[in-house]
């Protein structure tokens, strides 16, 4: 089973996917957060034969939603209805900070998506 990880942002959205066995996450690309985002994600899901989507959930250290979480929740509803795949939340706390240590700025969001996805894969 192959998984897709998403780090949704107001300007850019990072995307990662797992290997075919669903054990290891790899950064894929950074997409603009615009009207074409969902169709681009659907195309990736079709090409990579994705079965499950894992979406970063933006909560603070106390578990309270950050301001962008309402946008993420709306995005989740949108992709569930249009792509017709299960979408699961995974905490994204510190993923951007951790990704910044190991990657360049141009791939930061997709590296954060890979960390979100890997955290999910390690938990199942």
DRENDO-1510 file (C-alpha; in Angstrom, 1 decimal, always signed):
<recs>
REC; n; res; u; v; w
REC; 1; UNK; +0.0; +0.0; +0.0 .
REC; 2; UNK; +1.4; +3.4; -1.0 .
REC; 3; UNK; +0.7; +6.5; +1.1 .
REC; 4; UNK; +0.8; +10.2; +0.2 .
REC; 5; UNK; +1.9; +12.8; +2.8 .
REC; 6; UNK; +0.9; +16.5; +2.6 .
REC; 7; UNK; +2.3; +19.5; +4.5 .
REC; 8; UNK; -0.4; +22.1; +3.6 .
REC; 9; UNK; +0.7; +25.8; +3.7 .
REC; 10; UNK; -1.0; +29.0; +2.8 .
REC; 11; UNK; +1.5; +29.6; -0.1 .
REC; 12; UNK; +3.2; +26.3; -0.7 .
REC; 13; UNK; +2.2; +22.7; -0.1 .
REC; 14; UNK; +4.8; +19.9; +0.3 .
REC; 15; UNK; +4.1; +16.4; -1.0 .
REC; 16; UNK; +5.8; +13.1; -0.2 .
REC; 17; UNK; +5.0; +9.5; -0.9 .
REC; 18; UNK; +5.9; +6.2; +0.6 .
REC; 19; UNK; +7.6; +3.2; -1.0 .
REC; 20; UNK; +5.3; +0.4; -2.3 .
REC; 21; UNK; +5.5; -1.4; +1.0 .
REC; 22; UNK; +4.3; +1.7; +3.0 .
REC; 23; UNK; +7.4; +1.7; +5.2 .
REC; 24; UNK; +9.6; +4.6; +4.1 .
REC; 25; UNK; +8.6; +8.2; +3.1 .
REC; 26; UNK; +10.3; +10.2; +0.4 .
REC; 27; UNK; +10.0; +13.9; -0.4 .
REC; 28; UNK; +8.4; +14.4; -3.8 .
REC; 29; UNK; +7.7; +18.0; -4.7 .
REC; 30; UNK; +6.5; +21.4; -3.6 .
REC; 31; UNK; +3.2; +22.7; -5.1 .
REC; 32; UNK; +1.7; +26.1; -5.1 .
REC; 33; UNK; -1.3; +26.4; -2.9 .
REC; 34; UNK; -3.7; +27.6; -5.6 .
REC; 35; UNK; -6.9; +26.5; -7.4 .
REC; 36; UNK; -4.9; +23.7; -9.2 .
REC; 37; UNK; -3.6; +22.1; -6.0 .
REC; 38; UNK; -6.3; +19.4; -5.6 .
REC; 39; UNK; -6.1; +18.4; -9.2 .
REC; 40; UNK; -2.3; +18.2; -9.0 .
REC; 41; UNK; -2.6; +16.0; -5.9 .
REC; 42; UNK; -5.2; +13.8; -7.6 .
REC; 43; UNK; -2.8; +13.4; -10.5 .
REC; 44; UNK; +0.0; +12.3; -8.2 .
REC; 45; UNK; -2.4; +9.9; -6.4 .
REC; 46; UNK; -3.3; +8.3; -9.7 .
REC; 47; UNK; +0.3; +8.1; -11.0 .
REC; 48; UNK; +1.7; +6.7; -7.8 .
REC; 49; UNK; -1.3; +4.5; -7.1 .
REC; 50; UNK; -1.9; +6.0; -3.7 .
REC; 51; UNK; -4.3; +4.3; -1.3 .
REC; 52; UNK; -4.2; +6.6; +1.7 .
REC; 53; UNK; -3.5; +10.3; +2.2 .
REC; 54; UNK; -1.8; +11.6; +5.4 .
REC; 55; UNK; -2.3; +15.3; +6.1 .
REC; 56; UNK; -0.3; +17.4; +8.6 .
REC; 57; UNK; -2.4; +18.7; +11.5 .
REC; 58; UNK; -1.3; +22.0; +12.8 .
REC; 59; UNK; -1.7; +22.1; +16.6 .
REC; 60; UNK; +0.4; +24.0; +19.1 .
REC; 61; UNK; +2.2; +22.3; +22.1 .
REC; 62; UNK; -1.0; +22.4; +24.1 .
REC; 63; UNK; -3.0; +20.6; +21.4 .
REC; 64; UNK; -4.9; +23.8; +20.4 .
REC; 65; UNK; -5.4; +24.3; +16.7 .
REC; 66; UNK; -3.1; +26.9; +15.1 .
REC; 67; UNK; -4.8; +29.6; +12.9 .
REC; 68; UNK; -4.1; +27.7; +9.7 .
REC; 69; UNK; -5.8; +24.5; +11.0 .
REC; 70; UNK; -9.2; +25.8; +9.8 .
REC; 71; UNK; -7.8; +26.0; +6.3 .
REC; 72; UNK; -6.3; +22.5; +6.6 .
REC; 73; UNK; -9.7; +21.1; +7.8 .
REC; 74; UNK; -11.4; +22.7; +4.8 .
REC; 75; UNK; -8.7; +21.3; +2.5 .
REC; 76; UNK; -9.2; +17.9; +4.0 .
REC; 77; UNK; -12.9; +17.9; +3.3 .
REC; 78; UNK; -12.2; +19.1; -0.3 .
REC; 79; UNK; -9.7; +16.3; -1.1 .
REC; 80; UNK; -11.8; +13.7; +0.5 .
REC; 81; UNK; -14.8; +14.6; -1.6 .
REC; 82; UNK; -12.9; +15.0; -4.9 .
REC; 83; UNK; -10.1; +12.4; -4.6 .
REC; 84; UNK; -12.2; +9.7; -2.8 .
REC; 85; UNK; -9.4; +8.4; -0.7 .
REC; 86; UNK; -9.2; +8.1; +3.1 .
REC; 87; UNK; -7.4; +11.1; +4.6 .
REC; 88; UNK; -5.8; +10.8; +8.1 .
REC; 89; UNK; -4.3; +13.6; +10.2 .
REC; 90; UNK; -0.8; +13.4; +11.6 .
REC; 91; UNK; +0.7; +16.0; +13.9 .
REC; 92; UNK; +3.2; +18.3; +12.1 .
REC; 93; UNK; +4.7; +19.8; +15.2 .
REC; 94; UNK; +8.4; +20.7; +14.5 .
REC; 95; UNK; +8.5; +19.0; +11.1 .
REC; 96; UNK; +9.4; +22.2; +9.3 .
REC; 97; UNK; +12.2; +22.9; +11.9 .
REC; 98; UNK; +13.5; +19.4; +11.6 .
REC; 99; UNK; +13.3; +19.5; +7.8 .
REC; 100; UNK; +15.2; +22.8; +7.7 .
REC; 101; UNK; +18.2; +21.1; +9.3 .
REC; 102; UNK; +18.6; +18.6; +6.5 .
REC; 103; UNK; +17.4; +20.2; +3.3 .
REC; 104; UNK; +17.5; +23.3; +1.2 .
REC; 105; UNK; +14.8; +25.9; +1.2 .
REC; 106; UNK; +13.4; +24.8; -2.1 .
REC; 107; UNK; +12.5; +21.3; -0.8 .
REC; 108; UNK; +11.7; +22.3; +2.8 .
REC; 109; UNK; +7.9; +21.7; +2.4 .
REC; 110; UNK; +8.2; +18.4; +0.7 .
REC; 111; UNK; +10.8; +17.3; +3.3 .
REC; 112; UNK; +8.3; +18.3; +6.1 .
REC; 113; UNK; +5.6; +16.3; +4.3 .
REC; 114; UNK; +8.0; +13.3; +4.3 .
REC; 115; UNK; +8.6; +13.7; +8.1 .
REC; 116; UNK; +4.8; +13.9; +8.7 .
REC; 117; UNK; +4.3; +10.8; +6.6 .
REC; 118; UNK; +7.1; +8.9; +8.2 .
REC; 119; UNK; +5.7; +9.7; +11.6 .
REC; 120; UNK; +2.4; +8.2; +10.5 .
REC; 121; UNK; +4.0; +5.1; +9.0 .
REC; 122; UNK; +6.0; +4.5; +12.2 .
REC; 123; UNK; +2.8; +4.7; +14.2 .
REC; 124; UNK; +0.8; +2.1; +12.3 .
</recs>
